[in-house]
Amino acid sequence: MGTPRIKYEGVDGTIEMLKYHVDKIVKTVTDPNNGIPGYSAFYKVMQVMVDGDIAFVVLYA
């Protein structure tokens, strides 16, 4: 679903895209249609370098 970069999406766009990713993770984990639902989702937002630019990723377990 993309790796948001401040260079392209700006600060607000990057935050919005990260929020979208986290919301989708939580929805998937807690949806009983996906098997046994969880009550929480563990995730971490990390800053990485992609092609010399600062980008962000959401890792989840």
Secondary structure, DSSP 4 states (H G I P E B T S, - for coil): ----BHHHHHHHHHHHHHHHHHHHHHHHHH-GGGSSPPS---EEEEEEEETTEEEEEEEE-
